[in-house]
């Protein structure tokens, strides 16, 4: 069976239309801000986080490790919201989605995952500074 150029063009147009429709209906990996730029978290160093936390502007410091890790050593003023419970606790413990939130864990893997989760939940001012193992400043223990 021979396909004419007109039939080929019609098929290509139909496939292109379906692809555009599918793209329009899918959800993006990140939300878009008011200027259509993606809202993502910012990865910063421990030193930068320390400087930001000292600038006088309000912030929330969140430790996403386990309670046992938290009791061994944590940064003063940190709120413990373990990563497995973060989705359920975020709304009640972090009600202001525009608040400046600093996240850390042990090495940086869980804090990055937590940052991505918070952004997906609509938080817009999220900073991940990695792990407490790279925090050269004061820590406290509750053991």
C-alpha positions as a LaTeX table, in Angstrom:
\begin{tabular}{lrrr}
\hline
Residue & $x$ (\AA) & $y$ (\AA) & $z$ (\AA) \\
\hline
Unk1 & 0.00 & 0.00 & 0.00 \\
Unk2 & 1.37 & 3.34 & $-1.03$ \\
Unk3 & 1.15 & 6.41 & 1.25 \\
Unk4 & 0.70 & 9.76 & $-0.42$ \\
Unk5 & 2.52 & 12.86 & 0.79 \\
Unk6 & $-0.81$ & 14.30 & 1.95 \\
Unk7 & $-1.55$ & 11.22 & 4.09 \\
Unk8 & 1.97 & 11.33 & 5.54 \\
Unk9 & 1.54 & 14.98 & 6.45 \\
Unk10 & $-1.83$ & 14.27 & 8.09 \\
Unk11 & $-0.35$ & 11.42 & 10.14 \\
Unk12 & 2.58 & 13.58 & 11.29 \\
Unk13 & 0.20 & 16.40 & 12.25 \\
Unk14 & $-1.98$ & 14.00 & 14.26 \\
Unk15 & 1.02 & 12.51 & 16.09 \\
Unk16 & 2.36 & 16.00 & 16.82 \\
Unk17 & $-1.03$ & 17.12 & 18.17 \\
Unk18 & $-1.23$ & 14.09 & 20.46 \\
Unk19 & 2.28 & 14.76 & 21.74 \\
Unk20 & 1.43 & 18.42 & 22.47 \\
Unk21 & $-1.75$ & 17.40 & 24.27 \\
Unk22 & 0.11 & 14.84 & 26.37 \\
Unk23 & 2.77 & 17.40 & 27.31 \\
Unk24 & 0.14 & 19.98 & 28.28 \\
Unk25 & $-1.66$ & 17.49 & 30.53 \\
Unk26 & 1.40 & 16.18 & 32.35 \\
Unk27 & 2.56 & 17.79 & 35.57 \\
Unk28 & 6.01 & 19.36 & 35.72 \\
Unk29 & 8.75 & 18.01 & 37.98 \\
Unk30 & 8.97 & 21.38 & 39.71 \\
Unk31 & 6.39 & 24.05 & 40.26 \\
Unk32 & 6.67 & 27.36 & 38.49 \\
Unk33 & 6.99 & 30.71 & 40.19 \\
Unk34 & 5.16 & 33.86 & 39.20 \\
Unk35 & 7.73 & 34.57 & 36.48 \\
Unk36 & 7.41 & 30.99 & 35.13 \\
Unk37 & 10.80 & 29.95 & 36.52 \\
Unk38 & 10.88 & 26.61 & 38.34 \\
Unk39 & 10.73 & 26.75 & 42.12 \\
Unk40 & 13.51 & 24.59 & 43.53 \\
Unk41 & 15.50 & 24.42 & 46.70 \\
Unk42 & 18.94 & 25.93 & 47.05 \\
Unk43 & 21.96 & 23.86 & 47.99 \\
Unk44 & 24.39 & 25.87 & 50.11 \\
Unk45 & 27.42 & 25.19 & 52.28 \\
Unk46 & 27.29 & 24.83 & 56.05 \\
Unk47 & 29.23 & 28.10 & 56.32 \\
Unk48 & 26.68 & 29.92 & 54.16 \\
Unk49 & 23.84 & 28.48 & 56.23 \\
Unk50 & 25.56 & 29.64 & 59.42 \\
Unk51 & 25.94 & 33.15 & 57.97 \\
Unk52 & 22.28 & 33.25 & 56.86 \\
Unk53 & 21.11 & 32.03 & 60.27 \\
Unk54 & 23.06 & 34.85 & 61.92 \\
Unk55 & 21.63 & 37.63 & 59.73 \\
Unk56 & 18.68 & 38.29 & 62.05 \\
Unk57 & 15.93 & 37.24 & 59.61 \\
Unk58 & 13.60 & 34.52 & 60.88 \\
Unk59 & 14.25 & 30.94 & 59.84 \\
Unk60 & 13.40 & 27.36 & 60.73 \\
Unk61 & 16.20 & 24.84 & 61.13 \\
Unk62 & 15.09 & 21.26 & 60.41 \\
Unk63 & 17.00 & 18.07 & 61.18 \\
Unk64 & 15.60 & 15.19 & 59.10 \\
Unk65 & 17.57 & 12.38 & 60.79 \\
Unk66 & 16.29 & 9.80 & 63.27 \\
Unk67 & 15.61 & 10.65 & 66.91 \\
Unk68 & 18.65 & 8.59 & 67.94 \\
Unk69 & 20.93 & 10.58 & 65.62 \\
Unk70 & 19.37 & 13.82 & 66.85 \\
Unk71 & 19.98 & 12.92 & 70.50 \\
Unk72 & 23.62 & 12.09 & 69.78 \\
Unk73 & 24.34 & 15.53 & 68.29 \\
Unk74 & 22.30 & 18.27 & 66.68 \\
Unk75 & 22.56 & 21.94 & 65.90 \\
Unk76 & 21.09 & 24.17 & 68.63 \\
Unk77 & 17.56 & 25.29 & 67.80 \\
Unk78 & 16.93 & 22.48 & 65.31 \\
Unk79 & 13.47 & 21.02 & 64.94 \\
Unk80 & 13.48 & 17.23 & 64.51 \\
Unk81 & 11.27 & 16.14 & 61.60 \\
Unk82 & 12.54 & 12.71 & 60.50 \\
Unk83 & 12.43 & 12.25 & 56.74 \\
Unk84 & 9.99 & 9.28 & 56.81 \\
Unk85 & 7.50 & 11.46 & 58.74 \\
Unk86 & 8.14 & 14.76 & 56.98 \\
Unk87 & 5.23 & 14.59 & 54.52 \\
Unk88 & 2.76 & 14.04 & 57.38 \\
Unk89 & 4.34 & 16.61 & 59.73 \\
Unk90 & 5.09 & 19.41 & 57.28 \\
Unk91 & 1.69 & 21.10 & 57.30 \\
Unk92 & 1.40 & 21.25 & 61.09 \\
Unk93 & 5.06 & 21.89 & 61.93 \\
Unk94 & 5.90 & 24.14 & 58.97 \\
Unk95 & 2.64 & 26.00 & 58.31 \\
Unk96 & 4.23 & 29.00 & 56.53 \\
Unk97 & 5.20 & 27.82 & 53.06 \\
Unk98 & 7.20 & 31.01 & 52.46 \\
Unk99 & 9.31 & 30.69 & 55.64 \\
Unk100 & 13.06 & 30.38 & 55.26 \\
Unk101 & 13.79 & 26.70 & 55.99 \\
Unk102 & 17.27 & 25.23 & 56.43 \\
Unk103 & 17.59 & 21.44 & 56.22 \\
Unk104 & 20.32 & 19.04 & 57.25 \\
Unk105 & 20.87 & 15.34 & 57.93 \\
Unk106 & 24.03 & 13.31 & 58.48 \\
Unk107 & 25.70 & 13.41 & 55.07 \\
Unk108 & 23.34 & 15.33 & 52.75 \\
Unk109 & 21.33 & 12.59 & 51.03 \\
Unk110 & 18.23 & 12.81 & 53.24 \\
Unk111 & 18.29 & 16.61 & 53.41 \\
Unk112 & 18.31 & 16.79 & 49.59 \\
Unk113 & 15.36 & 14.39 & 49.48 \\
Unk114 & 13.57 & 16.45 & 52.14 \\
Unk115 & 14.21 & 19.67 & 50.21 \\
Unk116 & 12.71 & 18.17 & 47.05 \\
Unk117 & 9.71 & 16.94 & 49.05 \\
Unk118 & 9.07 & 20.35 & 50.62 \\
Unk119 & 9.29 & 22.07 & 47.24 \\
Unk120 & 6.78 & 19.54 & 45.85 \\
Unk121 & 4.48 & 20.45 & 48.75 \\
Unk122 & 4.65 & 24.14 & 47.82 \\
Unk123 & 7.44 & 25.48 & 50.05 \\
Unk124 & 9.31 & 28.25 & 48.28 \\
Unk125 & 12.29 & 29.24 & 50.47 \\
Unk126 & 14.13 & 25.96 & 51.13 \\
Unk127 & 17.88 & 25.66 & 51.73 \\
Unk128 & 19.74 & 22.35 & 51.96 \\
Unk129 & 23.16 & 22.58 & 53.56 \\
Unk130 & 23.87 & 18.87 & 53.62 \\
Unk131 & 25.14 & 16.93 & 56.58 \\
Unk132 & 25.96 & 17.66 & 60.16 \\
Unk133 & 29.25 & 15.86 & 59.52 \\
Unk134 & 30.28 & 18.99 & 57.57 \\
Unk135 & 29.00 & 21.45 & 60.21 \\
Unk136 & 32.10 & 23.04 & 61.81 \\
Unk137 & 30.08 & 24.99 & 64.39 \\
Unk138 & 28.47 & 24.19 & 67.73 \\
Unk139 & 26.38 & 21.07 & 68.24 \\
Unk140 & 24.68 & 19.77 & 71.36 \\
Unk141 & 23.74 & 16.35 & 72.67 \\
Unk142 & 20.68 & 15.31 & 74.64 \\
Unk143 & 21.98 & 11.92 & 75.74 \\
\hline
\end{tabular}
